[in-house]
Amino acid sequence: MVNKPAPDATRRSEKSRRAIYAAALALVGEVGYPKTTVEAIAARAGVGKQTIYRWWSSKADVLLEAFLDLSTQAAEEAGQVPYTIPDTGDLAADLKAVLRITVDQMLDPRFEVPARALAAEGLVNEPLGREVVAGLLEPQLQLYVDRLRAAQDAGAVRADVDPRIALELFVSPLAQRWLQRTGPISHDYTDTLVDYALHGIGTPDTPKRTKMGR
């Protein structure tokens, strides 16, 4: 009698993990964060509740990891290495490229629906808000800090500029417009934000506008 190979536990776990990500993001978009439970995520994903608790300590941890995974997939689809801001030597072009990818994510229903649900809940649920900032936003903002500091070292940004404040010149207006729907978001919009920001923080020799293909 021929023995059958044992099931691949790693593959099975990865399949479950993907199902849990999808279930968590779908539920928070459909019913909101308060009504999304570990039990509901498990039922939607077709796994046991203990499977989730074996990998995560709370639904917030599941959702944050699912968001990071979603962002990674979006970056890969766009042909960008995840969680990096390129340094081609052209600061304007690099920032515009990354912000264009961000706009595409914000307009993608896969990202937009659960992102809005989490953002809204984070305003009234302080512990969740802190987790979102610490686990999702701050690591991404730090990438802008690092890129702006590299630009300072290259002489493209004034030495007296605080990178952590400077990044808010283009990141914060985009977030505010998206969250409050005060206007459309587009590649042209974020390109303009970068142009305006670099006009204020750049050195006299820094190019003020970089054309990029639409």
WORAUR-V305288 format. One record per run of one state. SS is the DSSP state (H for helix, E for strand, C for the rest). FROM is the first residue (numbers start at 1). LEN is the number of residues. If there is no record, write none. Layout:
BEGIN
ss=SS from=FROM len=LEN
ss=SS from=FROM len=LEN
END
This chain:
BEGIN
ss=C from=1 len=8
ss=H from=9 len=23
ss=C from=32 len=6
ss=H from=38 len=8
ss=C from=46 len=3
ss=H from=49 len=7
ss=C from=56 len=3
ss=H from=59 len=19
ss=C from=78 len=13
ss=H from=91 len=16
ss=C from=107 len=2
ss=H from=109 len=16
ss=C from=125 len=1
ss=H from=126 len=28
ss=C from=154 len=3
ss=E from=157 len=1
ss=C from=158 len=5
ss=H from=163 len=4
ss=C from=167 len=1
ss=H from=168 len=13
ss=C from=181 len=6
ss=H from=187 len=15
ss=E from=202 len=1
ss=C from=203 len=12
END
